[in-house]
């Protein structure tokens, strides 16, 4: 037993592509997604810190880097399916937890097992770092879906993913960083000329209005 299998598995994450089974103009691997989420989380953490909130940077980086490692075991399941029902999400989480536990016990040296059991847990929790991860994950998903919509991809699933991602980000608008994204970044995303621009702007405004009326 050694760290060989773990290090080797990092390359395997480059070969797991997100939103499988759908036509895409651009593929995104789980490895690339994890890197982007970490970069986004770093920026959102900076926004929070400059607003006077204390950030546990080690926790934030570990959560962001490792948040989708368990897709090595079950693959990527597109967001609308994964969150279709609480029961399904719970079942998938149980499978992920079980397979992760087995992997750690089988492949990680005993002296590191406690550390990696913690690192590979679901990172989206009630801590500030966990909430930043939730927002960062959805921001990257929003950008991925926007990229397909912008290019004129006819698959409706990308509009569904865009809507679900924006709705989730709005659930965290109490965070300074999420508020900053919605006020300063999202308008820039929608300001250029692209296919379906009017439709996407209307969808965005509808979701924003619905959120404010809740």
Beta strands, then each sheet from edge to edge (+ up, - down):
end
